[in-house]
């Protein structure tokens, strides 16, 4: 995956999560170099929309994000956490793995 495509995909993911609009990220999710850990991309997208709806991300205007690192065994992952000023804990957490050819996304349920 090219660095430019990688950045644009992550920017779209951040923008869609902050504004609570999953449709922003949908065109990027359809690309071949983006992969998900669920059965398929449609299931990932539906789960993502449901998480946005449950957390009322589209209503809140004080959403922000933080990057982090997560080490599991010998692998290092990038984490993207979506917060707001009301709650102490993240509303959404993405675990992101970048390989030479793909961006692999995992959305944590809580």
C-alpha positions as CSV (number, residue, x, y, z in Angstrom):
1,X,0.0,0.0,0.0
2,X,1.4,3.4,-1.0
3,X,2.0,5.9,1.8
4,X,-0.3,8.4,0.2
5,X,-3.2,5.9,0.0
6,X,-2.5,4.8,3.5
7,X,-2.7,8.4,4.8
8,X,-5.9,9.2,2.9
9,X,-7.6,6.0,4.1
10,X,-6.8,6.8,7.7
11,X,-7.8,10.4,7.3
12,X,-11.2,9.2,6.0
13,X,-11.6,6.8,8.9
14,X,-10.9,9.6,11.4
15,X,-13.2,12.0,9.7
16,X,-16.0,9.5,9.5
17,X,-15.6,8.5,13.2
18,X,-15.3,12.1,14.4
19,X,-18.4,13.3,12.5
20,X,-20.3,10.1,13.1
21,X,-20.9,9.4,9.4
22,X,-19.8,6.0,8.2
23,X,-20.6,6.9,4.6
24,X,-17.4,9.0,4.5
25,X,-15.3,5.9,4.9
26,X,-17.3,3.5,2.7
27,X,-15.5,4.3,-0.6
28,X,-12.1,3.6,1.1
29,X,-13.4,0.4,2.6
30,X,-14.2,-0.9,-0.8
31,X,-10.6,-0.7,-2.0
32,X,-8.7,-3.9,-2.5
33,X,-5.8,-2.9,-0.3
34,X,-8.0,-2.4,2.7
35,X,-8.9,-5.6,4.6
36,X,-10.9,-6.3,7.7
37,X,-10.8,-8.9,10.4
38,X,-14.5,-9.7,10.2
39,X,-16.0,-12.2,7.7
40,X,-16.4,-9.5,5.1
41,X,-16.4,-5.8,4.5
42,X,-20.2,-5.5,4.5
43,X,-20.4,-6.9,8.0
44,X,-17.6,-4.6,9.2
45,X,-19.4,-1.6,7.7
46,X,-22.7,-2.5,9.3
47,X,-21.1,-3.1,12.7
48,X,-19.3,0.3,12.3
49,X,-22.6,2.1,11.5
50,X,-24.2,0.4,14.5
51,X,-21.4,1.4,16.8
52,X,-21.7,5.0,15.6
53,X,-25.4,4.9,16.2
54,X,-25.1,3.4,19.7
55,X,-22.5,5.9,20.8
56,X,-24.5,8.9,19.3
57,X,-21.3,10.1,17.6
58,X,-23.3,11.9,14.9
59,X,-25.0,14.1,17.6
60,X,-22.0,15.0,19.7
61,X,-19.7,17.8,18.5
62,X,-16.9,17.3,21.0
63,X,-15.4,14.2,19.5
64,X,-11.6,13.8,19.2
65,X,-9.1,11.1,18.6
66,X,-5.8,9.7,19.9
67,X,-3.2,7.5,18.4
68,X,-1.6,4.7,20.3
69,X,0.6,1.6,20.0
70,X,-0.3,-1.9,21.0
71,X,2.2,-4.8,21.2
72,X,0.8,-8.3,21.1
73,X,3.5,-10.9,21.0
74,X,6.0,-9.8,18.4
75,X,3.6,-7.7,16.5
76,X,3.1,-3.9,16.9
77,X,-0.2,-2.5,16.0
78,X,-1.4,1.1,15.7
79,X,-4.6,2.0,17.6
80,X,-7.0,4.8,16.9
81,X,-9.3,5.7,19.8
82,X,-12.3,8.0,19.5
83,X,-13.2,10.0,22.6
84,X,-15.4,12.9,23.6
85,X,-15.4,15.2,26.6
86,X,-18.3,13.4,28.3
87,X,-16.9,10.0,28.8
88,X,-13.5,8.9,30.3
89,X,-13.2,5.8,28.1
90,X,-13.0,5.6,24.3
91,X,-16.2,5.3,22.3
92,X,-14.6,3.5,19.4
93,X,-11.3,1.7,19.2
94,X,-9.7,0.6,15.9
95,X,-6.6,-1.7,15.8
96,X,-4.7,-1.1,12.6
97,X,-2.1,-3.3,11.0
98,X,-0.1,-2.1,8.0
99,X,1.6,-4.6,5.8
100,X,3.4,-4.0,2.5
101,X,0.2,-4.5,0.4
102,X,-2.7,-4.0,2.8
103,X,-4.2,-2.0,5.6
104,X,-6.0,-4.4,8.0
105,X,-8.7,-2.9,10.3
106,X,-10.2,-4.3,13.4
107,X,-13.0,-2.5,15.3
108,X,-13.2,-3.4,18.9
109,X,-16.8,-3.7,20.3
110,X,-16.2,-1.7,23.5
